[in-house]
Amino acid sequence: MHRHAARTLLVAVLVLFSAPLASRAQQPSPAGQPAAPVPAAQTQTGSLDDTPLAAGDEELATPARELVTWNQYNGDVFYFRVGGGFLYDYAAYSQNAASKEQFALLPDTKVRDARMVVKGGFKFERPITWSFGLMYDPPTSDFLVRETGVMIAVPEVLGYIFVGRTKEGFSLNKVMVGYAGWTMERTEISDATLPILADGIKWLGYAPKKHLIWNLGAYNDWLSEGQTFSTYEHQVVGRLAWVPVETEQTVLHIGGSLRQGEVLNGQLQVRSRPEAFEAPFFIDTGKFPAESSTMQGVEAYYRPRSFLVGGEYFFQHVNSPETGNPFFHGGNVVMTWLPTGEIRGYNTRGGFFNQISPLRPVFTGGPGAWEIVANLSYIDLDSGSIQGGKFWRFTPMVNWHMSDQVRLEFAYGYGSLDRFGIRNGVTQFFQSRIQLQL
């Protein structure tokens, strides 16, 4: 998108989202009671969200306080809601001599994401919900179909069956709505090893008395072949989480994931940007022959009221005799604090955290919600004859949730890259983002 046009669009959308309409936003509905007129699509404002899952919950969350009502319909038989999101980023860098030898980085601004999501359902005795997502992809200037499919409640198997295009279900942070995350980008190992989406069928289960949450999915590329995220012919993915502490005040989540996939066309490439969309791929194995890969992941999060601490670690074993069967790994540790008193909600049926809903939004005279974040990430793509690089980054940042629809992010990052035979290429990152959501 042309830069001038992007800025014009940004200003226009910001005016829409922060206009006086925001001051007339509906008050949040009580926890567990969805607000009209779309009962199955609301994000709860309580710190525990036990509402039924719906198709599209992993794509774009519905704001707890509605900005407008013209974008939704609630009939006797069916209902739907039209939502959307827009991200605009800025990034600048400071590099030492080694980093400049590795990459030449220049300040840049870009549209990170622009998407529309339609979610709805049918008021049958057995709940059926559906979603359709369409995203504008800035790097390719194409419109791409995102999470799209149908979800059916199946209490006989303690959960739901989703059929369509969705997230695989590996990792809490990957399952979370991207707009709800505490950092600007997911960590390098997540982006490098896990496709954004997959086409197939997924079973999501919840056994509250046992404090267990799980999902199991099988996926194939017969619809997604040619998409940038389609790197496997087929894969099977499972995730199991145990939540021994689950109250409005405190959540303790412990989980693990498994994944096995057959590589598409016998060629695999594992790569990631350094948590900055404007930057090149700092770590990159290049394409190499591979038959399949197996992954394991562990995750643990503890959320006492307004604090949250946790992390994840992934292990990827690649079946590639020609390159010595490489082994890649990485993960992160994160800490967040909401000094304005909000508590990040936890979705008890999906096993992930929700977005922040300010107690006193800026557009109603309050301070909004301030979130202080510190994240440390690491990835190692050097194994056997593959030298994709090693990289770590420490990121302190501040998120200002002005309302349910407007969020500003300010991040500083300090990262070190070992690649191209050059060690300790240090880059300092200076990043900001505006996030708009309807």
Phi, psi and omega in degrees: 000136179300140188297319180296318179295321179297319180292321177298316178297320180300313181297316181298316181291322179298318178299317179301315187281334185250010180294172180304342175307327183297327181290344178258014181301147179295149176287150181297143176283155179301150180305132179086353180243104183294146181275146177291153008252013182241089193294333186262007188240008187273144171270127184281150180269347176289165182282350171238130180246105183251019179289156179301146176289154178221154176302135180092359180297336180267359184265303181205120183288148174276126181303143180293325176254119181288141177270318180220171178238353182293346185266016182214156181222139180227100182256186181287331185250323183216167179213160174202163179216135177258124178233176180195165179214154181212129178236134178229125190245153169227140178215138173225165189219153168230125188237147170275179186298319181296319180295322179294329175292327181283312181213144172260113186249138179233149177302148183202155172236143182209151166286118182277323185198141173213119187213158174236139179227130174245125180231143180197193181188176179242141184270060177269169177300322173259110185303132175232124178238162181214162178211154174218125180238137178227124184239140170273124183260105184302318182299327183252351183059030179250159171260126187240141177283125178256211190304116185215127179167191184235137176240133181240130176287128180229081181300338179298335177244024174061037179177224189221154173242124177249135177234124179145209180262124185204179172285145185298325182105013178264120175087132176300313185294328179286326180287328179304149172300130181303324180290345182263353185295159180276338177249166181295318181229154172291163185291163188300318183294328178293310180292327184287324191252340186246125174300151179297316184219173175203155179257127180170213182231139183224135176256122178249124184235158182208121177240090188299324181292331177267356181060038183242141176228140181209163167213149179218126184224152174231133189226154181218157185261015186293338174260329187265359181304130183101339175288149182298332181277352184275093181243359180230143176290317175200154182208154175238132186225135177224150179216137179226131179231141175247129183237081185291335177239122188209081179233173178299331184267326190221139175227132171238119185238127178228129184208174178208156181226151175229147180210136174224130183217148175266124187291139181288128176059020176067019180227128180238143173226126181245119185203160180199149169282165184272050182063030176218113186296332183281345184274159174287178177285103181295319182244132188198121179281345192070170179284135179217154182294134180204144179264318183199172174216151177234136181232147170232146178218143175237148182214143177209132180220140178231125183233092172271106181053241188275359176262153172213133176222141180179187179180173180217156176216134182245150175228125180238123177252123184252128177277093182215082182304328182296332182248011178087023179050070186295155179235120180246152180203163178171172180181197182203162170231134183227146173228135177225154179214136178249090184294344179276000170101354179291159175237124179293121184292154180238127179275108188287338180270330180264342180071044177210169182265146180270175177284164180279134173246112184300138175293323181226089182300152180299321187281001171244016176096003181264182180274354189075190177250126177256132182234121179259127189233142170226124183230133176239123183234157181209145174213144180228110178248025175259116179197132182060227179274358179270126179235078181274349177108160173239140183210139170227153181213136172250129187228102165272140182205166178231131173251129176250104178274094184290325176201185175292344184254341186231129178220136175246142182231138179227119187228144169241136178229142176237113184232153179229128183241133171247108182196160181062025183074012180245125183259154173055048171282100187269127176235133171258133184251136176234109190229151173213157182210144167248132182239126179238141185211139180240000000 
